[in-house]
Amino acid sequence: MDSARDELFSGTVSVDKVIEFYLETNPWDVQPTTITSYRTRLRHFQQFCEEQDIQDLSEIQPSHTDEYHNFLRNKSQLTSRKSIKSCLASLRKFFRYCERREVFEQGFHKYVILPSITKTENGGDTWLPREEAKEIVEYLGKYEPFSKEHLIWALLAETGVRQSTLHAFDLEDYNSEERYIDVVNREETGTRLKNGDAGQREISISSEAAEALDGYIQAKRNDITDEYGRDPLLTTSNGRLQKSTIRQYVYAWSRPCAIGKECPVGEDPETCPAAQTNNAAYDCPESVSPHPVRRGYITHLRANGVPTADVISDRCDASPDVIEQWYDMCKKSERREARRSYVEGL
């Protein structure tokens, strides 16, 4: 086996064979889903090499990296700078592997320049898939149990409430025995709901979310009142937790590297500026604010056939029309299948 490996990296270093070997051996020990993403992205590089009649990896020159960037810009299926950056990041990581195998000189991967992506370029339709939100909750439950961060993520991922609603919760709003939270409009004492009294409702929660709430209240919550004499659910030593702090916690823990996942855009967490402090988390192109968590939760409900008018609208305090226009990231085919599963067998 070792001689076969040595043969692969001696003489003519085949682009296709080395990429396939790289993906099969998984030198970075990443998840199978990540390997699938690498395969899709590196296929563009293989197409580029084919067009340029490059069969030997060692023929790649620094100028080819700029030409490849331009090649990606002209690909019709890559419609955003973020998609292009992901392809370049995967190539950069592959080149780092090739440096280890002495195909390229050390540092060659740095010729692959990653474009900067702003939050605006990420678009107004950003959303965090429910599965990713659950991963974050599970990580915090294991490594930061009953912390404010754990509770904030558990409630956002579980209920899809707005940041302002989470900020408004009082201790008395939580019913541990029956597992629900009463959403109350208290405009006169500083916490108006977005839709005022019309936004008042009771939200049921799972036993896991209730466990996070109970643990936080018993072990971590500061026993303190706010300036109105109310007992906030989420507190600091000075009073009610600020909305800006809730937002910061969401940005911080939605960075993939924060929960031990590989950076999708190829940055090293040891040196990436956005990975050094929570205050810098906004600069990570993968981090999100609370609203995409809400959008991902509603999309999850819709994708699973939960009735919009009777359930989602009331639970999430948004009209069916608003949900249809702004919150549902499902494809038409996914909506169709969700409706099918809901009505079949009735």
N, C-alpha and C positions, 0 to 999 in steps of 0.2 A: 504493500500500500504506500509506504514511504517513497519507494523508488518511482511509483506512478505519479506521486505528488511532485517529486523533483523533476521528473520529465515534463510535467505540465508547465513548469516555470523555467524551463531551459529551452534554448533554441527559439523557435517562433512561439510567442506567448499568445495563444488564440483568445480573441476577445470573448467569443461565445462560451468557450469551454471554461475559461477562468471565472466568468460571471456565474455560470452554472455551478461550478465547484464552490465558489464563495457562498452562494445561496444554500447549497446542500449541506455544507459543513457548519454554517451559522457561527462564524468565529466570535461574534459579539454576544452570543447566547440570548437572542431576542425571541419574542413570542412568535408563534407561527403566523399570526395575522400581520405582524410587522414584516416577516419574510415575504409574504404575499404582496405587500405594498412595495417593498424593495424590487421585487421581480417586475411589477408593472412599471415602475419608474425607470429601472435600468433598461427595460426593453426599448425605450426611446433612445438611449445611448447606443444600443446595438444597431438600431435603424440608422442612426447618424453615421456610425462607423461603416456600415454597409454602403451608404450613399457616397462616403468619402473614400471607399475602397481601402479601408484600414482593417487589416486582418490581424496584425500583430500589435498588442497593447503597447509594446515598447516604442512604437512609432508615434504615439500620442505626444504632441508638443503643447507648450503653454497656449499658443495661439488657437489650438483646437478647442480649448475650453470656452473661449469667447465665441467661436463659431458655433459651438454646441448651444450656448445660451441663445444665440440668434435663431438657431434651428428650433428650439423649444417655443420661442415667441411666435413662430409661424405655424405651430401645430394647432389645428382648429379645435381639438378636444381639450386643450389646455387654455381655459378661458380666463384665468386669473393669475396675477403675479404670485399668489400664494401657492398655486399648483406648480408653477415653474420653479419656485424656491424649493419646494419639496423634492422635485426631480434633481435639482442641483445638489441639494443636501445629501441625497442618497448616493449620488456619484462621488461627492467629496469623501463620504465615508468609505466607499469602495476603493477609492484611490489611496486612502490611508492604509487599508489592508494590503494593497499592492506595494506600498512602500515597505511594509514588513516583509513581503516576499521578494524585495529587491528588484521589482520591476521598474519602479521609479525611485529617484533620489528622495531622501527625507525632506518633507515640506512641500513636495510637489502638489499635494491636495489643496494647498492654499491658493493655487492659481484658479481654482473654481470659486468665483466670487458670488456670494449669496446676496440677492437684492433685498433691500430693506422693505418691510411690510408694515404699513401703519394700520391703526385700528379702523380708520375710515375705509381703507382698501379691503379690509376683511368683510366690510359690507354690513348693512343694517339687518340682514337676515341671518346673522350669526346665532347659532344655537348649540347647546351642549347636549349631546345624546344622553338619554336616560341611563344607559349602561355605563357611560363614563362618570356621570354624577354618582351612581351607586358605588363605583370603584373608589371614588374619593371618600365617600361616607364610610365605606368598609375600612379604608386605610386609617382614617382618623379614629374610628372606633377601636382599632387595634393599637395604634401608637399614641393617640391623644384622646383617650376615652373621657367623656363627660366634660371636655373643654368647651369653651364658647364656640371655637371653630367647629368642633364636632356637632354641636347642637344646631348651629346656623346651617351647616350643610345638610344635616339630617332633615330639618324642617323645609328648607328650600327644595330639596330633591324629592321630598315626600308629598308636599302640598302645592308647590308651584305658586306660593304667595308672592306678592310684591315685596321688595325690600322695605318699603314704607310700612307695610302691614306687619312684617316681622319686628320692625322697630317699635311698633305700637303695642305689642302684646304685654299684658300685665300678668303677674303671678296668679292672680285670682281667675284669669281667663282659662287656665288649664285645669281640666277635670281628669285627674289621673285614673280614677276608678273606671270611668266610662270611655276613656281614651279619646278625648276631643278637645279642641281649642275654640273658645268663643271669640269671634272677631267683632270688636266693638268700636264704634266711631266715638271718639272723645275729643272733638274739635276744640271744646272750650278749655281743655287742659293739655293742649299741645300735640295731639296725635290724630289728625283728621285722616280718615281713609280716603283714597282717591275718589271714590264714588259716594262719599258721605254715608248717611244712614242706609242707603241702598246697598252698600257693600257689607253690611253686617250679616254674619252667618256663623254657623258652627261647622268646623272642619274636623272630620274624624282622622285619626292617625293610626299607624300600625303599632304592634307591640314593640317592635324594634325602636321606632321613634319615641315611643313612650318611655322605654327603658333609658334612652339617651337623655330625655327630659328629666326623668326622676333622678338619674345619677348626677346630672348637672345641678339640680336644685339642692340635692342633699350634700354634695361634696364641693362644688365649685362656685355656686352663685354667691355674689356679695349681698348680704342682707342689708339693703339700703333703699331709701325712698328717693324719688325725684323731687324737683322743685315744686311740684303740685301736691306732694304728699302721697303720690301713688307708688305702688311696689312694682317696678318693671320686672319683666321676666328675664331679659338680658341686661346684665348690669356690669358696671366697673366699680372701682372704689369711690368714684365721684357721683354715680347716679346711673341713668339710663344709657345703654350703649348707643353711640352715635351711628347714624346711617353710613357715614363715611368709613367707619371702622368695619361695619358689616361688609361694605363693598370691598375694602382692602383684603379682608379674609377670603372673599370669594376669588379675587384676582390671584392671591398668593397660592391658594391650594388648587387652582385650576391649571397651574403650570404643570405639565407632565412630569418634569423632574422632581417636583415637590413630593410626589408619591412614589418615587423610584423608577419611573418609566423613562424610556429613552427619549431624547429630544427629537421630535419629528422633523425639525429643520437643521439637525446636525450640529447644534451648539454643544460645547462642553460645559456642564454645570459648574465646573471649578473656575472657569474663566468668564462665562457669560455674565454680562452686567445685570441682566434681568433676573438672574438666579441668586444674586448675593443677598438681597434684603427684600422684605415684604413690600417696602415702599417702592421698590423698582419693578415689582411684578407686573404692573400695567404695561411695561415696555416689552414683555414677552408676547410675541404674536399669537401664541396659543392660549393665553389666559383670557378669561371672560369676566364680565360683570354679572350681577345677579339676574339681569333680565334674560340672557340666553339660557340660564338654568330653568327659568319659568317657561320659556318657549320650548325647551326640550321636554319638559314634563307634559305640557299640553299636547305636543306632537305624539308623545308616547301613548297618551290616553286615546287620542284620535286613531292612531295606528292599530290599536287593539279593540276598536269598535265601541268604545264608551260613548253613549249618547251625548251629543254636544249640548243640546238645549236643556235637557233634563238634569244632567249631571255636571259636565265640565263647566258650563256657563255659571252655574250657581257656586260650585266649589272654588272656581278661580276668579270669580267676579269680573267677567267679561262677556259681552253679548255674543251670540252665535256669529253674527256678521263680522265682528272684530276678530274673533278667533279664526274664522275662515280666511280673513284677509292677512292677518299679521302673525298668527301664532302656529299655524299648521305647516310644517316643513315636509310633510309626506308627499310622495309622488302620487299621481292620480291612480296608478295601478294599486298602490298600497291602500289607498282609501277604499277602492272598489273591493279588494279582498277583505278588508276589515268589515265592511258592510255585509259582505257575503257570510262571513263567519258568525255575524251577529244574528242574521235572520234565518240561516239554514237550520232546518230541524224544528222550526216553530210550528 
